[in-house]
């Protein structure tokens, strides 16, 4: 009898988890798939378009908003320019994968010297898998700092896997 109860409890948990994600990623026209941007209710990212909305939502160059992926994200058909500073916010990949993250950096434009998904990462990124990332840098006329997740990182990156080396395109000679 104990074995039957245990099996039912596992089955109920699995059904609840699956149905929760199915409801989250239903198109609603909202900027995100749900959430309020807090630790208790992070913004839910269900699509490439919603992922790219993180950049313009960073108020005054910084944010403490919380984000969580609610599905795999395919950015293969998107070009990502570095998001601004991510001070105390978080991006929880929830075990999902971002495929084809392609950062295009024009180092000659503006006064920035730090480049990555976030220019300065003081927040945290965790539980994420990134497949086939690439970084293309052009217009380098001064010293710059380039990283896939952050140009400068004093935050926390944990349980992030990148199964292959990022493709890197840099003009000229570097040492």
BAMI-770998 format. One record per atom (N, C-alpha, C, O): residue in three letters; y, z, x. Coordinates in steps of 0.2 Angstrom, whole numbers, plus 5000, padded with zeros to 4 digits. Each point is the difference from the previous one (the first is absolute). Layout:
N
{'Ala', {Y, Z, X}}
...
This chain:
175
{'Unk', {4994, 5000, 5004}}
{'Unk', {5006, 5000, 4996}}
{'Unk', {5006, 5000, 5004}}
{'Unk', {5005, 4997, 4999}}
{'Unk', {4995, 5007, 5007}}
{'Unk', {5006, 5000, 5004}}
{'Unk', {5002, 4993, 5003}}
{'Unk', {5005, 4998, 5001}}
{'Unk', {4989, 4998, 5001}}
{'Unk', {5001, 4993, 5002}}
{'Unk', {5004, 4996, 4995}}
{'Unk', {5004, 4996, 5002}}
{'Unk', {4994, 5004, 4992}}
{'Unk', {5003, 4996, 4995}}
{'Unk', {5007, 5002, 4999}}
{'Unk', {5004, 4995, 4999}}
{'Unk', {4998, 5011, 5001}}
{'Unk', {5007, 5002, 5000}}
{'Unk', {5004, 4997, 5005}}
{'Unk', {5006, 4998, 4999}}
{'Unk', {4991, 5003, 5008}}
{'Unk', {5004, 4997, 5005}}
{'Unk', {5001, 4993, 5000}}
{'Unk', {5005, 4997, 5002}}
{'Unk', {4990, 4999, 4996}}
{'Unk', {5000, 4993, 4999}}
{'Unk', {5006, 4998, 4995}}
{'Unk', {5003, 4995, 5002}}
{'Unk', {4997, 5008, 4993}}
{'Unk', {5005, 4999, 4995}}
{'Unk', {5007, 5001, 5002}}
{'Unk', {5005, 4996, 4999}}
{'Unk', {4996, 5010, 5005}}
{'Unk', {5006, 5001, 5002}}
{'Unk', {5003, 4995, 5005}}
{'Unk', {5006, 4998, 5000}}
{'Unk', {4989, 4999, 5004}}
{'Unk', {5002, 4995, 5005}}
{'Unk', {5002, 4994, 4996}}
{'Unk', {5005, 4996, 5002}}
{'Unk', {4991, 5002, 4993}}
{'Unk', {5002, 4994, 4996}}
{'Unk', {5006, 5001, 4997}}
{'Unk', {5004, 4995, 5000}}
{'Unk', {4998, 5010, 4997}}
{'Unk', {5006, 5001, 4996}}
{'Unk', {5006, 4999, 5005}}
{'Unk', {5005, 4997, 4998}}
{'Unk', {4994, 5006, 5008}}
{'Unk', {5006, 5000, 5005}}
{'Unk', {5001, 4992, 5002}}
{'Unk', {5006, 4998, 5000}}
{'Unk', {4989, 4999, 5001}}
{'Unk', {5000, 4993, 5002}}
{'Unk', {5004, 4996, 4994}}
{'Unk', {5004, 4996, 5001}}
{'Unk', {4994, 5005, 4993}}
{'Unk', {5003, 4996, 4994}}
{'Unk', {5007, 5002, 5000}}
{'Unk', {5004, 4995, 4998}}
{'Unk', {4998, 5011, 5002}}
{'Unk', {5007, 5002, 5000}}
{'Unk', {5004, 4997, 5005}}
{'Unk', {5006, 4997, 4999}}
{'Unk', {4992, 5003, 5008}}
{'Unk', {5004, 4997, 5005}}
{'Unk', {5001, 4993, 4999}}
{'Unk', {5005, 4997, 5001}}
{'Unk', {4989, 4999, 4997}}
{'Unk', {5001, 4993, 4999}}
{'Unk', {5005, 4998, 4994}}
{'Unk', {5004, 4996, 5001}}
{'Unk', {4995, 5008, 4994}}
{'Unk', {5005, 4998, 4994}}
{'Unk', {5007, 5002, 5002}}
{'Unk', {5004, 4997, 4997}}
{'Unk', {4997, 5008, 5007}}
{'Unk', {5007, 5002, 5002}}
{'Unk', {5003, 4994, 5003}}
{'Unk', {5006, 4998, 4999}}
{'Unk', {4991, 4999, 5006}}
{'Unk', {5003, 4995, 5004}}
{'Unk', {5001, 4993, 4996}}
{'Unk', {5005, 4997, 5001}}
{'Unk', {4990, 5002, 4994}}
{'Unk', {5001, 4994, 4996}}
{'Unk', {5006, 5001, 4996}}
{'Unk', {5004, 4995, 4999}}
{'Unk', {4998, 5011, 4998}}
{'Unk', {5006, 5000, 4996}}
{'Unk', {5006, 5000, 5004}}
{'Unk', {5005, 4998, 4998}}
{'Unk', {4995, 5005, 5008}}
{'Unk', {5006, 5000, 5005}}
{'Unk', {5003, 4993, 5001}}
{'Unk', {5006, 4999, 5000}}
{'Unk', {4989, 4996, 5002}}
{'Unk', {5003, 4994, 5002}}
{'Unk', {5001, 4995, 4994}}
{'Unk', {5000, 4994, 5002}}
{'Unk', {5000, 5008, 4992}}
{'Unk', {5002, 4996, 4995}}
{'Unk', {5007, 4997, 5001}}
{'Unk', {5004, 5005, 5001}}
{'Unk', {4998, 4989, 4998}}
{'Unk', {5007, 4998, 5000}}
{'Unk', {5004, 5003, 4995}}
{'Unk', {4999, 5000, 4994}}
{'Unk', {5006, 5003, 5008}}
{'Unk', {5005, 5003, 4995}}
{'Unk', {5007, 4998, 5001}}
{'Unk', {5004, 5001, 4996}}
{'Unk', {4998, 4995, 5009}}
{'Unk', {5006, 4998, 5002}}
{'Unk', {5005, 5005, 5003}}
{'Unk', {5005, 4998, 5002}}
{'Unk', {4992, 5008, 4999}}
{'Unk', {5003, 5005, 5004}}
{'Unk', {5000, 4998, 5008}}
{'Unk', {4996, 4996, 5002}}
{'Unk', {5009, 5007, 5001}}
{'Unk', {5000, 4998, 5008}}
{'Unk', {4994, 5003, 5003}}
{'Unk', {4998, 4996, 5005}}
{'Unk', {4998, 5009, 4993}}
{'Unk', {4994, 5002, 5003}}
{'Unk', {4995, 5001, 4994}}
{'Unk', {5002, 4999, 4994}}
{'Unk', {4992, 5002, 5008}}
{'Unk', {4995, 5001, 4995}}
{'Unk', {5000, 5007, 4997}}
{'Unk', {4995, 5001, 4996}}
{'Unk', {5009, 5003, 5005}}
{'Unk', {5001, 5006, 4997}}
{'Unk', {5002, 5005, 5006}}
{'Unk', {5002, 4998, 5005}}
{'Unk', {4999, 5008, 4993}}
{'Unk', {5002, 5006, 5004}}
{'Unk', {5007, 5001, 5000}}
{'Unk', {5004, 4996, 4998}}
{'Unk', {4998, 5009, 5005}}
{'Unk', {5007, 5002, 5001}}
{'Unk', {5003, 5001, 5007}}
{'Unk', {5006, 5002, 5001}}
{'Unk', {4990, 4996, 5004}}
{'Unk', {5002, 5001, 5007}}
{'Unk', {4999, 5007, 5003}}
{'Unk', {5003, 5001, 5005}}
{'Unk', {4994, 5003, 4992}}
{'Unk', {4999, 5007, 5002}}
{'Unk', {4993, 5001, 5003}}
{'Unk', {4996, 4996, 4999}}
{'Unk', {5003, 5010, 5004}}
{'Unk', {4994, 5001, 5003}}
{'Unk', {4995, 5001, 4994}}
{'Unk', {4994, 4998, 5001}}
{'Unk', {5008, 5005, 4994}}
{'Unk', {4995, 5001, 4994}}
{'Unk', {4999, 4993, 4996}}
{'Unk', {4995, 4999, 4997}}
{'Unk', {5010, 4997, 5003}}
{'Unk', {4999, 4993, 4997}}
{'Unk', {5003, 4995, 5004}}
{'Unk', {5006, 4997, 4998}}
{'Unk', {4991, 5000, 5007}}
{'Unk', {5003, 4995, 5004}}
{'Unk', {5000, 4994, 4997}}
{'Unk', {4997, 4998, 4995}}
{'Unk', {5008, 4997, 5007}}
{'Unk', {5001, 4994, 4997}}
{'Unk', {4993, 4996, 5002}}
{'Unk', {4997, 5000, 5006}}
{'Unk', {5000, 4997, 4989}}
{'Unk', {4994, 4996, 5001}}
{'Unk', {5001, 4993, 5001}}
{'Unk', {5004, 4996, 4997}}
{'Unk', {4993, 5001, 5009}}
{'Unk', {5001, 4993, 5002}}
{'Unk', {4994, 4996, 4998}}
{'Unk', {4994, 5002, 5003}}
{'Unk', {5006, 4994, 4993}}
{'Unk', {4995, 4996, 4997}}
{'Unk', {5000, 4993, 5002}}
{'Unk', {4995, 4996, 4999}}
{'Unk', {5010, 5001, 5004}}
{'Unk', {5001, 4993, 5002}}
{'Unk', {5004, 4999, 5006}}
{'Unk', {5004, 5005, 5002}}
{'Unk', {4996, 4989, 5001}}
{'Unk', {5004, 4998, 5005}}
{'Unk', {5008, 5001, 4998}}
{'Unk', {5004, 5002, 5004}}
{'Unk', {4997, 4996, 4990}}
{'Unk', {5007, 5000, 4998}}
{'Unk', {5003, 5007, 5000}}
{'Unk', {5005, 5002, 5002}}
{'Unk', {4990, 5003, 4995}}
{'Unk', {5002, 5007, 5000}}
{'Unk', {5001, 5003, 5007}}
{'Unk', {5004, 5004, 5002}}
{'Unk', {4991, 4994, 5003}}
{'Unk', {5001, 5002, 5007}}
{'Unk', {5006, 4998, 5003}}
{'Unk', {5003, 5004, 5003}}
{'Unk', {4999, 4990, 4996}}
{'Unk', {5006, 4997, 5003}}
{'Unk', {5007, 5004, 4997}}
{'Unk', {5005, 4999, 5003}}
{'Unk', {4994, 5004, 4991}}
{'Unk', {5006, 5003, 4997}}
{'Unk', {5001, 5007, 5004}}
{'Unk', {5005, 5003, 4999}}
{'Unk', {4991, 4999, 5005}}
{'Unk', {5001, 5006, 5004}}
{'Unk', {5006, 5000, 5004}}
{'Unk', {5005, 5004, 5000}}
{'Unk', {4996, 4990, 5003}}
{'Unk', {5006, 4999, 5005}}
{'Unk', {5007, 5001, 4996}}
{'Unk', {5004, 5003, 5003}}
{'Unk', {4997, 4993, 4992}}
{'Unk', {5007, 5001, 4997}}
{'Unk', {5000, 5006, 4996}}
{'Unk', {5006, 5002, 4998}}
{'Unk', {4989, 5002, 5001}}
{'Unk', {5001, 5007, 4997}}
{'Unk', {5002, 5005, 5004}}
{'Unk', {5001, 5006, 4998}}
{'Unk', {4999, 4993, 5009}}
{'Unk', {5001, 5005, 5005}}
{'Unk', {5008, 5001, 5000}}
{'Unk', {5004, 4997, 5002}}
{'Unk', {4998, 5009, 4994}}
{'Unk', {5007, 5001, 4999}}
{'Unk', {5004, 5002, 5007}}
{'Unk', {4997, 5004, 5003}}
{'Unk', {5008, 4993, 4998}}
{'Unk', {5005, 5002, 5006}}
{'Unk', {4995, 5000, 5006}}
{'Unk', {5002, 5004, 5005}}
{'Unk', {4994, 4992, 4996}}
{'Unk', {4996, 4999, 5006}}
{'Unk', {4994, 5005, 5001}}
{'Unk', {4997, 5001, 5006}}
{'Unk', {5002, 5004, 4989}}
{'Unk', {4995, 5005, 5001}}
{'Unk', {4997, 5001, 4993}}
{'Unk', {5003, 4999, 4995}}
{'Unk', {4991, 5004, 5005}}
{'Unk', {4997, 5002, 4994}}
{'Unk', {4995, 5006, 5001}}
{'Unk', {4998, 5001, 5006}}
{'Unk', {5001, 5003, 4989}}
{'Unk', {4995, 5005, 5000}}
{'Unk', {4995, 4999, 4995}}
{'Unk', {4996, 5004, 4998}}
{'Unk', {5004, 4990, 4999}}
{'Unk', {4996, 4998, 4994}}
{'Unk', {4993, 4999, 5003}}
{'Unk', {4998, 4999, 5006}}
{'Unk', {4997, 5002, 4989}}
{'Unk', {4993, 5000, 5001}}
{'Unk', {4997, 4994, 4997}}
{'Unk', {5002, 4999, 4994}}
{'Unk', {4994, 4997, 5010}}
{'Unk', {4997, 4994, 4997}}
{'Unk', {4992, 5001, 5001}}
{'Unk', {4998, 5003, 5005}}
{'Unk', {4998, 4994, 4990}}
{'Unk', {4993, 4999, 5001}}
{'Unk', {4998, 4994, 4998}}
{'Unk', {5002, 4997, 4994}}
{'Unk', {4993, 4999, 5010}}
{'Unk', {4997, 4994, 4998}}
{'Unk', {4995, 5002, 4994}}
{'Unk', {4997, 5005, 5001}}
{'Unk', {5003, 4990, 4994}}
{'Unk', {4995, 5001, 4995}}
{'Unk', {4995, 4994, 4999}}
{'Unk', {4996, 5000, 4996}}
{'Unk', {5005, 4996, 5009}}
{'Unk', {4996, 4994, 5001}}
{'Unk', {5001, 4997, 5007}}
{'Unk', {5004, 5002, 5003}}
{'Unk', {4991, 4993, 4999}}
{'Unk', {5001, 4997, 5006}}
{'Unk', {5006, 4995, 4999}}
{'Unk', {5002, 4998, 4994}}
{'Unk', {5002, 5001, 5011}}
{'Unk', {5006, 4996, 5000}}
{'Unk', {4999, 4994, 5005}}
{'Unk', {4999, 5001, 5006}}
{'Unk', {5003, 4993, 4991}}
{'Unk', {4999, 4994, 5004}}
{'Unk', {5007, 4998, 5002}}
{'Unk', {5004, 4997, 4995}}
{'Unk', {4998, 5003, 5011}}
{'Unk', {5007, 4998, 5002}}
{'Unk', {5000, 4993, 5003}}
{'Unk', {5005, 4999, 5004}}
{'Unk', {4989, 4998, 4996}}
{'Unk', {4999, 4994, 5004}}
{'Unk', {5006, 4994, 4999}}
{'Unk', {5001, 4996, 5004}}
{'Unk', {5001, 5004, 4990}}
{'Unk', {5005, 4995, 4998}}
{'Unk', {5007, 5003, 5000}}
{'Unk', {5005, 4997, 4997}}
{'Unk', {4996, 5009, 5006}}
{'Unk', {5007, 5003, 5000}}
{'Unk', {5002, 5001, 5007}}
{'Unk', {4996, 5001, 5005}}
{'Unk', {5010, 4999, 4997}}
{'Unk', {5003, 5002, 5006}}
{'Unk', {5004, 5006, 4999}}
{'Unk', {5004, 5001, 4996}}
{'Unk', {4994, 5004, 5009}}
{'Unk', {5003, 5007, 4999}}
{'Unk', {5005, 5001, 5005}}
{'Unk', {4999, 4999, 5006}}
{'Unk', {5007, 5002, 4993}}
{'Unk', {5005, 5002, 5005}}
{'Unk', {5000, 5008, 5000}}
{'Unk', {4998, 5003, 4995}}
{'Unk', {5003, 5000, 5011}}
{'Unk', {5000, 5007, 5000}}
{'Unk', {5003, 5004, 4995}}
{'Unk', {5006, 4999, 4998}}
{'Unk', {4991, 5006, 4999}}
{'Unk', {5003, 5005, 4995}}
{'Unk', {5004, 5004, 5004}}
{'Unk', {5000, 5001, 5006}}
{'Unk', {5005, 5002, 4991}}
{'Unk', {5005, 5005, 5004}}
{'Unk', {4996, 5006, 5002}}
{'Unk', {4994, 5001, 4999}}
{'Unk', {5010, 5004, 5002}}
{'Unk', {4997, 5007, 5002}}
{'Unk', {4996, 5003, 4995}}
{'Unk', {5002, 5000, 4994}}
{'Unk', {4992, 5003, 5008}}
{'Unk', {4996, 5004, 4995}}
{'Unk', {5000, 5007, 5003}}
{'Unk', {4995, 5002, 5004}}
{'Unk', {5010, 5002, 4993}}
{'Unk', {5000, 5007, 5003}}
{'Unk', {4995, 5005, 4999}}
{'Unk', {4996, 5002, 5004}}
{'Unk', {5003, 5000, 4989}}
{'Unk', {4995, 5005, 4999}}
{'Unk', {4996, 4997, 4994}}
{'Unk', {4996, 5004, 4997}}
{'Unk', {5004, 4990, 5002}}
{'Unk', {4996, 4997, 4995}}
{'Unk', {4992, 4999, 5002}}
{'Unk', {4999, 5002, 5006}}
{'Unk', {4997, 4996, 4990}}
{'Unk', {4993, 4999, 5002}}
{'Unk', {4998, 4993, 4996}}
{'Unk', {5002, 4999, 4995}}
{'Unk', {4993, 4998, 5009}}
{'Unk', {4996, 4994, 4997}}
{'Unk', {4993, 5002, 5000}}
{'Unk', {4997, 5000, 5006}}
{'Unk', {5000, 5002, 4989}}
{'Unk', {4993, 5001, 5000}}
{'Unk', {4996, 4994, 4998}}
{'Unk', {5001, 4997, 4994}}
{'Unk', {4995, 5000, 5010}}
{'Unk', {4996, 4994, 4999}}
{'Unk', {4995, 5001, 4995}}
{'Unk', {4997, 4996, 4997}}
{'Unk', {5001, 5011, 5002}}
{'Unk', {4994, 5001, 4995}}
{'Unk', {4994, 4997, 5002}}
{'Unk', {4996, 4999, 4995}}
{'Unk', {5003, 4999, 5011}}
{'Unk', {4994, 4996, 5002}}
{'Unk', {5000, 4993, 4999}}
{'Unk', {4995, 4996, 5001}}
{'Unk', {5011, 5001, 4996}}
{'Unk', {5000, 4993, 4999}}
{'Unk', {5002, 4996, 5006}}
{'Unk', {5002, 5003, 5005}}
{'Unk', {4998, 4990, 4994}}
{'Unk', {5002, 4996, 5006}}
{'Unk', {5006, 4996, 4999}}
{'Unk', {5001, 4997, 4994}}
{'Unk', {5003, 5002, 5011}}
{'Unk', {5006, 4995, 5000}}
{'Unk', {4997, 4995, 5004}}
{'Unk', {4999, 5001, 5006}}
{'Unk', {5001, 4993, 4991}}
{'Unk', {4998, 4994, 5004}}
{'Unk', {5006, 4995, 5001}}
{'Unk', {5004, 4999, 4996}}
{'Unk', {4996, 4998, 5010}}
{'Unk', {5005, 4995, 5002}}
{'Unk', {5007, 5003, 5001}}
{'Unk', {5005, 4996, 4999}}
{'Unk', {4996, 5010, 5003}}
{'Unk', {5007, 5003, 5001}}
{'Unk', {5003, 4996, 5006}}
{'Unk', {4997, 5000, 5005}}
{'Unk', {5008, 4996, 4993}}
{'Unk', {5003, 4996, 5005}}
{'Unk', {5008, 5002, 5001}}
{'Unk', {5004, 4999, 4995}}
{'Unk', {4997, 5004, 5010}}
{'Unk', {5007, 5002, 5002}}
{'Unk', {5004, 4995, 5004}}
{'Unk', {4997, 4997, 5005}}
{'Unk', {5008, 5001, 4992}}
{'Unk', {5005, 4995, 5004}}
{'Unk', {5006, 5003, 5002}}
{'Unk', {5004, 5003, 4995}}
{'Unk', {4997, 4998, 5011}}
{'Unk', {5006, 5004, 5003}}
{'Unk', {5005, 4995, 5003}}
{'Unk', {4998, 4997, 5005}}
{'Unk', {5008, 5003, 4993}}
{'Unk', {5005, 4997, 5004}}
{'Unk', {5005, 5005, 5004}}
{'Unk', {5004, 5003, 4997}}
{'Unk', {4994, 4998, 5009}}
{'Unk', {5003, 5005, 5004}}
{'Unk', {5007, 4999, 5001}}
{'Unk', {5004, 5005, 5002}}
{'Unk', {4998, 4989, 4998}}
{'Unk', {5007, 4998, 5001}}
{'Unk', {5005, 5002, 4994}}
{'Unk', {5006, 5001, 5001}}
{'Unk', {4991, 4999, 4993}}
{'Unk', {5004, 5002, 4994}}
{'Unk', {5002, 5007, 5000}}
{'Unk', {4995, 5004, 5001}}
{'Unk', {5011, 4998, 4998}}
{'Unk', {5002, 5007, 4999}}
{'Unk', {5000, 5004, 5006}}
{'Unk', {4999, 4997, 5006}}
{'Unk', {5001, 5009, 4994}}
{'Unk', {5000, 5005, 5005}}
{'Unk', {4994, 5004, 5001}}
{'Unk', {4999, 5004, 5005}}
{'Unk', {4996, 4995, 4991}}
{'Unk', {4993, 5004, 5001}}
{'Unk', {4997, 4998, 5006}}
{'Unk', {5000, 4995, 5003}}
{'Unk', {4996, 5010, 5000}}
{'Unk', {4996, 4999, 5006}}
{'Unk', {4993, 5003, 4999}}
{'Unk', {4996, 5000, 5004}}
{'Unk', {5003, 5002, 4989}}
{'Unk', {4993, 5003, 4999}}
{'Unk', {4997, 4995, 4994}}
{'Unk', {5003, 4999, 4995}}
{'Unk', {4991, 4999, 5006}}
{'Unk', {4997, 4996, 4995}}
{'Unk', {4993, 5001, 4999}}
{'Unk', {4996, 5001, 5005}}
{'Unk', {5002, 5000, 4989}}
{'Unk', {4993, 5001, 4998}}
{'Unk', {5000, 4999, 4992}}
{'Unk', {5005, 4998, 4997}}
{'Unk', {4990, 5004, 5000}}
{'Unk', {5000, 5000, 4992}}
{'Unk', {5006, 5004, 4998}}
{'Unk', {5004, 4998, 4996}}
{'Unk', {4996, 5008, 5008}}
{'Unk', {5006, 5004, 4999}}
{'Unk', {5004, 5000, 5007}}
{'Unk', {4997, 5001, 5005}}
{'Unk', {5009, 4999, 4995}}
{'Unk', {5004, 5000, 5006}}
{'Unk', {4999, 5007, 5004}}
{'Unk', {4998, 5000, 5005}}
{'Unk', {5003, 5005, 4991}}
{'Unk', {4999, 5007, 5003}}
{'Unk', {4995, 5004, 4995}}
{'Unk', {5002, 5000, 4994}}
{'Unk', {4992, 5002, 5008}}
{'Unk', {4995, 5003, 4996}}
{'Unk', {5000, 5007, 5002}}
{'Unk', {4997, 5002, 5005}}
{'Unk', {5006, 5002, 4990}}
{'Unk', {5000, 5008, 5001}}
{'Unk', {4995, 5003, 4995}}
{'Unk', {4999, 5005, 5000}}
{'Unk', {5000, 4991, 4995}}
{'Unk', {4995, 5002, 4994}}
{'Unk', {4993, 4999, 5002}}
{'Unk', {4998, 5001, 5006}}
{'Unk', {4998, 4998, 4989}}
{'Unk', {4993, 4999, 5002}}
{'Unk', {4997, 4994, 4997}}
{'Unk', {5001, 4998, 4994}}
{'Unk', {4994, 4999, 5009}}
{'Unk', {4996, 4995, 4997}}
{'Unk', {4992, 5002, 5002}}
{'Unk', {4999, 5002, 5005}}
{'Unk', {4997, 4997, 4989}}
{'Unk', {4993, 5003, 5001}}
{'Unk', {4996, 4996, 4995}}
{'Unk', {5002, 4997, 4995}}
{'Unk', {4991, 5004, 5007}}
{'Unk', {4995, 4997, 4996}}
{'Unk', {5001, 4993, 4998}}
{'Unk', {4999, 4998, 4994}}
{'Unk', {5002, 4998, 5011}}
{'Unk', {5002, 4993, 4999}}
{'Unk', {4996, 4995, 5005}}
{'Unk', {4998, 5002, 5006}}
{'Unk', {5000, 4992, 4992}}
{'Unk', {4997, 4995, 5004}}
{'Unk', {5004, 4994, 5000}}
{'Unk', {5003, 4998, 4995}}
{'Unk', {4999, 4999, 5011}}
{'Unk', {5004, 4994, 5000}}
{'Unk', {4996, 4995, 5004}}
{'Unk', {4998, 5001, 5005}}
{'Unk', {5001, 4993, 4991}}
{'Unk', {4996, 4995, 5003}}
{'Unk', {5004, 4994, 5001}}
{'Unk', {5005, 4998, 4996}}
{'Unk', {4994, 4998, 5010}}
{'Unk', {5004, 4994, 5002}}
{'Unk', {5007, 5001, 5000}}
{'Unk', {5004, 4996, 4997}}
{'Unk', {4999, 5009, 5006}}
{'Unk', {5007, 5001, 5001}}
{'Unk', {5003, 4995, 5005}}
{'Unk', {4996, 4999, 5005}}
{'Unk', {5010, 5000, 4995}}
{'Unk', {5004, 4996, 5005}}
{'Unk', {5007, 5002, 5000}}
{'Unk', {5003, 5002, 4996}}
{'Unk', {5000, 4997, 5011}}
{'Unk', {5007, 5002, 5001}}
{'Unk', {5003, 4994, 5004}}
{'Unk', {4997, 4998, 5005}}
{'Unk', {5008, 4999, 4992}}
{'Unk', {5004, 4995, 5004}}
{'Unk', {5007, 5002, 5001}}
{'Unk', {5003, 5002, 4995}}
{'Unk', {4999, 4998, 5011}}
{'Unk', {5006, 5002, 5002}}
{'Unk', {5004, 4995, 5004}}
{'Unk', {4997, 4996, 5004}}
{'Unk', {5009, 5003, 4993}}
{'Unk', {5004, 4994, 5004}}
{'Unk', {5007, 5003, 5001}}
{'Unk', {5002, 5005, 4997}}
{'Unk', {5002, 4992, 5007}}
{'Unk', {5007, 5002, 5001}}
{'Unk', {5001, 5006, 5004}}
{'Unk', {5005, 5004, 4999}}
{'Unk', {4990, 4997, 5006}}
{'Unk', {5001, 5007, 5004}}
{'Unk', {5005, 4999, 5005}}
{'Unk', {4999, 4995, 5005}}
{'Unk', {5006, 5008, 4995}}
{'Unk', {5006, 5000, 5005}}
{'Unk', {5001, 5007, 5003}}
{'Unk', {5004, 5000, 5004}}
{'Unk', {4992, 5005, 4994}}
{'Unk', {5001, 5007, 5003}}
{'Unk', {4994, 5003, 4999}}
{'Unk', {4995, 4998, 4997}}
{'Unk', {5004, 5008, 5006}}
{'Unk', {4994, 5004, 4999}}
{'Unk', {4999, 5002, 4993}}
{'Unk', {5004, 5002, 4996}}
{'Unk', {4990, 4997, 5001}}
{'Unk', {4998, 5002, 4994}}
{'Unk', {4993, 5004, 5000}}
{'Unk', {4996, 4999, 5004}}
{'Unk', {5003, 5004, 4990}}
{'Unk', {4994, 5004, 5000}}
{'Unk', {4996, 4997, 4993}}
{'Unk', {5003, 5000, 4995}}
{'Unk', {4991, 4997, 5006}}
{'Unk', {4996, 4997, 4995}}
{'Unk', {4994, 5003, 4999}}
{'Unk', {4996, 5001, 5005}}
{'Unk', {5002, 5001, 4989}}
{'Unk', {4993, 5003, 4998}}
{'Unk', {4998, 4997, 4993}}
{'Unk', {5005, 4998, 4997}}
{'Unk', {4989, 5002, 5002}}
{'Unk', {4998, 4998, 4993}}
{'Unk', {5002, 5004, 4995}}
{'Unk', {5003, 4997, 4995}}
{'Unk', {4996, 5010, 5005}}
{'Unk', {5003, 5004, 4995}}
{'Unk', {5007, 5003, 5001}}
{'Unk', {5003, 5001, 4995}}
{'Unk', {4999, 5000, 5011}}
{'Unk', {5006, 5002, 5001}}
{'Unk', {5003, 4998, 5007}}
{'Unk', {4996, 5000, 5005}}
{'Unk', {5010, 4998, 4995}}
{'Unk', {5003, 4999, 5007}}
{'Unk', {5001, 5006, 5004}}
{'Unk', {4999, 5000, 5006}}
{'Unk', {5002, 5006, 4991}}
{'Unk', {5000, 5006, 5003}}
{'Unk', {4997, 5005, 4995}}
{'Unk', {5001, 5000, 4994}}
{'Unk', {4994, 5004, 5008}}
{'Unk', {4996, 5004, 4996}}
{'Unk', {5000, 5007, 5002}}
{'Unk', {4997, 5002, 5006}}
{'Unk', {5006, 5002, 4990}}
{'Unk', {4999, 5008, 5002}}
{'Unk', {4997, 5003, 4994}}
{'Unk', {5000, 5006, 4999}}
{'Unk', {4997, 4990, 4996}}
{'Unk', {4997, 5002, 4994}}
{'Unk', {4992, 5001, 5002}}
{'Unk', {4998, 5001, 5005}}
{'Unk', {4998, 4998, 4989}}
{'Unk', {4993, 5001, 5001}}
{'Unk', {4997, 4994, 4997}}
{'Unk', {5001, 4998, 4994}}
{'Unk', {4994, 4999, 5010}}
{'Unk', {4996, 4995, 4998}}
{'Unk', {4993, 5002, 5001}}
{'Unk', {4998, 5002, 5005}}
{'Unk', {4998, 4998, 4989}}
{'Unk', {4993, 5003, 5001}}
{'Unk', {4996, 4996, 4995}}
{'Unk', {5002, 4997, 4995}}
{'Unk', {4992, 5002, 5008}}
{'Unk', {4994, 4996, 4996}}
{'Unk', {5003, 4993, 4998}}
{'Unk', {4999, 4998, 4994}}
{'Unk', {5004, 4999, 5011}}
{'Unk', {5002, 4993, 4999}}
{'Unk', {4996, 4996, 5004}}
{'Unk', {5000, 5001, 5007}}
{'Unk', {4997, 4994, 4991}}
{'Unk', {4995, 4996, 5004}}
{'Unk', {5003, 4992, 5000}}
{'Unk', {5002, 4998, 4995}}
{'Unk', {4998, 4999, 5011}}
{'Unk', {5001, 4993, 5000}}
{'Unk', {4995, 4997, 5004}}
{'Unk', {4999, 5001, 5006}}
{'Unk', {4996, 4996, 4990}}
{'Unk', {4994, 4998, 5003}}
{'Unk', {5000, 4994, 5006}}
{'Unk', {4996, 4999, 5004}}
{'Unk', {5010, 4998, 4996}}
{'Unk', {5001, 4995, 5005}}
{'Unk', {5007, 5000, 5003}}
{'Unk', {5004, 5003, 4997}}
{'Unk', {4997, 4995, 5009}}
{'Unk', {5007, 5000, 5003}}
{'Unk', {5005, 4996, 4996}}
{'Unk', {4998, 4995, 4998}}
{'Unk', {5008, 5008, 5001}}
{'Unk', {5005, 4996, 4997}}
{'Unk', {5002, 4994, 5004}}
{'Unk', {4999, 5000, 5006}}
{'Unk', {5002, 4994, 4991}}
{'Unk', {5002, 4994, 5003}}
{'Unk', {5008, 5001, 5002}}
{'Unk', {5004, 5002, 4995}}
{'Unk', {4997, 4997, 5011}}
{'Unk', {5007, 5002, 5002}}
{'Unk', {5003, 4993, 5003}}
{'Unk', {4997, 4997, 5004}}
{'Unk', {5009, 5002, 4994}}
{'Unk', {5004, 4994, 5002}}
{'Unk', {5007, 5002, 5003}}
{'Unk', {5004, 5003, 4996}}
{'Unk', {4996, 4997, 5011}}
{'Unk', {5007, 5002, 5003}}
{'Unk', {5002, 4994, 5004}}
{'Unk', {4996, 4997, 5004}}
{'Unk', {5011, 5002, 4996}}
{'Unk', {5003, 4994, 5004}}
{'Unk', {5001, 5002, 5007}}
{'Unk', {5001, 5006, 5001}}
{'Unk', {4998, 4990, 5004}}
{'Unk', {5002, 5002, 5007}}
{'Unk', {4996, 5004, 5003}}
{'Unk', {4994, 5001, 4998}}
{'Unk', {5008, 5002, 5007}}
{'Unk', {4996, 5005, 5004}}
{'Unk', {5002, 5007, 4999}}
{'Unk', {5006, 5002, 4999}}
{'Unk', {4989, 5002, 5001}}
{'Unk', {5000, 5007, 4998}}
{'Unk', {4996, 5004, 5005}}
{'Unk', {4995, 4998, 5002}}
{'Unk', {5008, 5008, 5000}}
{'Unk', {4997, 5004, 5005}}
{'Unk', {5002, 5007, 4999}}
{'Unk', {4997, 5005, 5003}}
